Amino acid sequence: MKKQVLLFVFLASCLFTGCDDQTDELSGRSFNLIYPTTLPSGQSNHQGLTVFTFKDGTVETPYMNDVEGEYALKEEELKVVFQEDSQKLKITFEDFDASTKNYSTYSAIIEQVELKTSSNQKARGLSKLKQIFKVDFPVEFLER
Protein backbone atom coordinates (compact mmCIF):
# COMPACT_ATOMS: atom_id res chain seq x y z
CA MET A 1 0.00 0.00 0.00
CA LYS A 2 2.87 2.41 0.83
CA LYS A 3 4.41 1.78 -2.59
CA GLN A 4 1.15 2.68 -4.30
CA VAL A 5 0.88 5.91 -2.31
CA LEU A 6 4.49 6.84 -3.13
CA LEU A 7 3.94 6.08 -6.80
CA PHE A 8 0.77 8.21 -6.79
CA VAL A 9 2.58 11.12 -5.10
CA PHE A 10 5.43 10.89 -7.61
CA LEU A 11 3.09 10.87 -10.60
CA ALA A 12 1.03 13.72 -9.19
CA SER A 13 4.14 15.82 -8.63
CA CYS A 14 5.24 15.15 -12.22
CA LEU A 15 1.89 16.35 -13.49
CA PHE A 16 2.04 19.59 -11.51
CA THR A 17 5.70 20.36 -12.23
CA GLY A 18 5.90 18.98 -15.74
CA CYS A 19 8.47 16.39 -14.59
CA ASP A 20 11.11 19.10 -14.87
CA ASP A 21 13.89 18.42 -12.41
CA GLN A 22 16.07 21.27 -13.63
CA THR A 23 16.35 24.04 -11.08
CA ASP A 24 16.89 27.67 -11.98
CA GLU A 25 20.60 27.93 -11.34
CA LEU A 26 20.71 31.61 -12.41
CA SER A 27 18.11 32.98 -9.98
CA GLY A 28 19.58 35.33 -7.39
CA ARG A 29 22.84 35.76 -9.30
CA SER A 30 24.38 38.65 -11.21
CA PHE A 31 26.89 38.43 -14.07
CA ASN A 32 29.13 40.73 -16.07
CA LEU A 33 28.83 39.68 -19.72
CA ILE A 34 32.03 39.98 -21.75
CA TYR A 35 33.47 39.17 -25.15
CA PRO A 36 36.75 37.31 -24.52
CA THR A 37 39.59 38.30 -26.82
CA THR A 38 43.24 37.41 -27.20
CA LEU A 39 45.78 40.16 -27.78
CA PRO A 40 48.57 39.73 -30.37
CA SER A 41 50.95 39.09 -27.45
CA GLY A 42 48.83 36.05 -26.51
CA GLN A 43 47.43 37.64 -23.35
CA SER A 44 43.72 37.38 -22.61
CA ASN A 45 41.63 40.49 -22.67
CA HIS A 46 37.91 41.15 -22.64
CA GLN A 47 35.37 43.76 -23.66
CA GLY A 48 32.58 44.35 -21.17
CA LEU A 49 29.05 44.28 -22.59
CA THR A 50 26.56 44.71 -19.77
CA VAL A 51 25.38 43.21 -16.50
CA PHE A 52 22.50 40.75 -16.20
CA THR A 53 20.88 40.21 -12.80
CA PHE A 54 18.60 37.17 -12.66
CA LYS A 55 15.79 36.58 -10.18
CA ASP A 56 12.89 34.11 -10.35
CA GLY A 57 12.37 34.22 -14.13
CA THR A 58 13.13 37.93 -14.50
CA VAL A 59 16.32 39.64 -15.62
CA GLU A 60 17.50 43.23 -15.23
CA THR A 61 20.23 45.19 -16.99
CA PRO A 62 21.46 48.78 -16.56
CA TYR A 63 20.58 49.48 -20.21
CA MET A 64 16.90 49.22 -19.35
CA ASN A 65 16.00 51.45 -16.41
CA ASP A 66 12.90 50.25 -14.57
CA VAL A 67 12.25 47.48 -17.13
CA GLU A 68 12.51 43.82 -16.25
CA GLY A 69 12.94 41.19 -18.88
CA GLU A 70 12.14 37.52 -18.71
CA TYR A 71 14.47 34.59 -19.18
CA ALA A 72 14.28 30.86 -19.63
CA LEU A 73 17.14 28.38 -19.30
CA LYS A 74 16.48 25.01 -20.88
CA GLU A 75 19.29 22.52 -21.33
CA GLU A 76 22.03 24.52 -23.09
CA GLU A 77 19.93 27.44 -24.31
CA LEU A 78 19.29 30.71 -22.50
CA LYS A 79 16.60 33.00 -23.88
CA VAL A 80 16.27 36.58 -22.63
CA VAL A 81 13.39 38.83 -23.68
CA PHE A 82 12.98 42.52 -22.86
CA GLN A 83 9.74 44.30 -23.72
CA GLU A 84 9.00 47.99 -23.48
CA ASP A 85 5.76 49.45 -24.79
CA SER A 86 5.50 48.17 -28.37
CA GLN A 87 9.11 47.00 -28.68
CA LYS A 88 10.49 43.56 -27.93
CA LEU A 89 14.13 42.41 -27.87
CA LYS A 90 14.91 38.70 -27.85
CA ILE A 91 18.45 37.42 -27.24
CA THR A 92 19.20 33.71 -27.51
CA PHE A 93 22.41 32.17 -26.20
CA GLU A 94 23.29 28.65 -27.36
CA ASP A 95 25.81 26.22 -25.89
CA PHE A 96 25.22 27.81 -22.48
CA ASP A 97 27.34 25.75 -20.10
CA ALA A 98 30.02 25.92 -17.42
CA SER A 99 33.00 27.86 -18.72
CA THR A 100 36.40 26.30 -19.30
CA LYS A 101 38.04 29.63 -18.45
CA ASN A 102 39.18 30.04 -14.86
CA TYR A 103 37.83 33.61 -14.56
CA SER A 104 34.33 32.87 -15.84
CA THR A 105 31.32 30.91 -14.57
CA TYR A 106 29.46 30.25 -17.83
CA SER A 107 30.15 30.58 -21.54
CA ALA A 108 27.81 30.69 -24.52
CA ILE A 109 27.51 31.78 -28.13
CA ILE A 110 25.04 34.46 -29.18
CA GLU A 111 22.69 32.66 -31.55
CA GLN A 112 20.06 35.33 -32.19
CA VAL A 113 19.42 38.99 -31.46
CA GLU A 114 16.06 40.18 -32.71
CA LEU A 115 14.36 43.54 -32.16
CA LYS A 116 10.70 43.89 -33.13
CA THR A 117 8.74 47.13 -33.04
CA SER A 118 5.05 47.51 -33.75
CA SER A 119 4.97 51.28 -33.94
CA ASN A 120 6.92 54.19 -35.39
CA GLN A 121 8.54 54.91 -32.03
CA LYS A 122 12.26 54.42 -31.76
CA ALA A 123 13.30 51.69 -29.35
CA ARG A 124 16.02 53.76 -27.69
CA GLY A 125 16.97 51.57 -24.76
CA LEU A 126 16.29 48.34 -26.57
CA SER A 127 18.24 49.34 -29.70
CA LYS A 128 21.22 50.35 -27.57
CA LEU A 129 21.11 46.97 -25.87
CA LYS A 130 20.73 45.18 -29.22
CA GLN A 131 23.80 46.91 -30.65
CA ILE A 132 26.16 45.41 -28.08
CA PHE A 133 25.27 41.79 -28.89
CA LYS A 134 26.77 40.32 -32.05
CA VAL A 135 25.41 37.08 -33.49
CA ASP A 136 27.83 34.10 -33.51
CA PHE A 137 30.17 35.77 -31.00
CA PRO A 138 31.26 33.90 -27.88
CA VAL A 139 30.34 35.50 -24.57
CA GLU A 140 31.47 34.78 -21.00
CA PHE A 141 29.37 35.25 -17.85
CA LEU A 142 31.56 36.49 -14.95
CA GLU A 143 29.79 36.21 -11.61
CA ARG A 144 29.78 39.44 -9.63
C-alpha positions as CSV (number, residue, x, y, z in Angstrom):
1,M,0.0,0.0,0.0
2,K,2.9,2.4,0.8
3,K,4.4,1.8,-2.6
4,Q,1.1,2.7,-4.3
5,V,0.9,5.9,-2.3
6,L,4.5,6.8,-3.1
7,L,3.9,6.1,-6.8
8,F,0.8,8.2,-6.8
9,V,2.6,11.1,-5.1
10,F,5.4,10.9,-7.6
11,L,3.1,10.9,-10.6
12,A,1.0,13.7,-9.2
13,S,4.1,15.8,-8.6
14,C,5.2,15.2,-12.2
15,L,1.9,16.4,-13.5
16,F,2.0,19.6,-11.5
17,T,5.7,20.4,-12.2
18,G,5.9,19.0,-15.7
19,C,8.5,16.4,-14.6
20,D,11.1,19.1,-14.9
21,D,13.9,18.4,-12.4
22,Q,16.1,21.3,-13.6
23,T,16.3,24.0,-11.1
24,D,16.9,27.7,-12.0
25,E,20.6,27.9,-11.3
26,L,20.7,31.6,-12.4
27,S,18.1,33.0,-10.0
28,G,19.6,35.3,-7.4
29,R,22.8,35.8,-9.3
30,S,24.4,38.7,-11.2
31,F,26.9,38.4,-14.1
32,N,29.1,40.7,-16.1
33,L,28.8,39.7,-19.7
34,I,32.0,40.0,-21.8
35,Y,33.5,39.2,-25.2
36,P,36.7,37.3,-24.5
37,T,39.6,38.3,-26.8
38,T,43.2,37.4,-27.2
39,L,45.8,40.2,-27.8
40,P,48.6,39.7,-30.4
41,S,50.9,39.1,-27.4
42,G,48.8,36.0,-26.5
43,Q,47.4,37.6,-23.3
44,S,43.7,37.4,-22.6
45,N,41.6,40.5,-22.7
46,H,37.9,41.2,-22.6
47,Q,35.4,43.8,-23.7
48,G,32.6,44.4,-21.2
49,L,29.1,44.3,-22.6
50,T,26.6,44.7,-19.8
51,V,25.4,43.2,-16.5
52,F,22.5,40.7,-16.2
53,T,20.9,40.2,-12.8
54,F,18.6,37.2,-12.7
55,K,15.8,36.6,-10.2
56,D,12.9,34.1,-10.4
57,G,12.4,34.2,-14.1
58,T,13.1,37.9,-14.5
59,V,16.3,39.6,-15.6
60,E,17.5,43.2,-15.2
61,T,20.2,45.2,-17.0
62,P,21.5,48.8,-16.6
63,Y,20.6,49.5,-20.2
64,M,16.9,49.2,-19.3
65,N,16.0,51.4,-16.4
66,D,12.9,50.2,-14.6
67,V,12.2,47.5,-17.1
68,E,12.5,43.8,-16.3
69,G,12.9,41.2,-18.9
70,E,12.1,37.5,-18.7
71,Y,14.5,34.6,-19.2
72,A,14.3,30.9,-19.6
73,L,17.1,28.4,-19.3
74,K,16.5,25.0,-20.9
75,E,19.3,22.5,-21.3
76,E,22.0,24.5,-23.1
77,E,19.9,27.4,-24.3
78,L,19.3,30.7,-22.5
79,K,16.6,33.0,-23.9
80,V,16.3,36.6,-22.6
81,V,13.4,38.8,-23.7
82,F,13.0,42.5,-22.9
83,Q,9.7,44.3,-23.7
84,E,9.0,48.0,-23.5
85,D,5.8,49.4,-24.8
86,S,5.5,48.2,-28.4
87,Q,9.1,47.0,-28.7
88,K,10.5,43.6,-27.9
89,L,14.1,42.4,-27.9
90,K,14.9,38.7,-27.9
91,I,18.5,37.4,-27.2
92,T,19.2,33.7,-27.5
93,F,22.4,32.2,-26.2
94,E,23.3,28.7,-27.4
95,D,25.8,26.2,-25.9
96,F,25.2,27.8,-22.5
97,D,27.3,25.7,-20.1
98,A,30.0,25.9,-17.4
99,S,33.0,27.9,-18.7
100,T,36.4,26.3,-19.3
101,K,38.0,29.6,-18.5
102,N,39.2,30.0,-14.9
103,Y,37.8,33.6,-14.6
104,S,34.3,32.9,-15.8
105,T,31.3,30.9,-14.6
106,Y,29.5,30.3,-17.8
107,S,30.2,30.6,-21.5
108,A,27.8,30.7,-24.5
109,I,27.5,31.8,-28.1
110,I,25.0,34.5,-29.2
111,E,22.7,32.7,-31.5
112,Q,20.1,35.3,-32.2
113,V,19.4,39.0,-31.5
114,E,16.1,40.2,-32.7
115,L,14.4,43.5,-32.2
116,K,10.7,43.9,-33.1
117,T,8.7,47.1,-33.0
118,S,5.1,47.5,-33.7
119,S,5.0,51.3,-33.9
120,N,6.9,54.2,-35.4
121,Q,8.5,54.9,-32.0
122,K,12.3,54.4,-31.8
123,A,13.3,51.7,-29.4
124,R,16.0,53.8,-27.7
125,G,17.0,51.6,-24.8
126,L,16.3,48.3,-26.6
127,S,18.2,49.3,-29.7
128,K,21.2,50.4,-27.6
129,L,21.1,47.0,-25.9
130,K,20.7,45.2,-29.2
131,Q,23.8,46.9,-30.7
132,I,26.2,45.4,-28.1
133,F,25.3,41.8,-28.9
134,K,26.8,40.3,-32.1
135,V,25.4,37.1,-33.5
136,D,27.8,34.1,-33.5
137,F,30.2,35.8,-31.0
138,P,31.3,33.9,-27.9
139,V,30.3,35.5,-24.6
140,E,31.5,34.8,-21.0
141,F,29.4,35.2,-17.8
142,L,31.6,36.5,-15.0
143,E,29.8,36.2,-11.6
144,R,29.8,39.4,-9.6
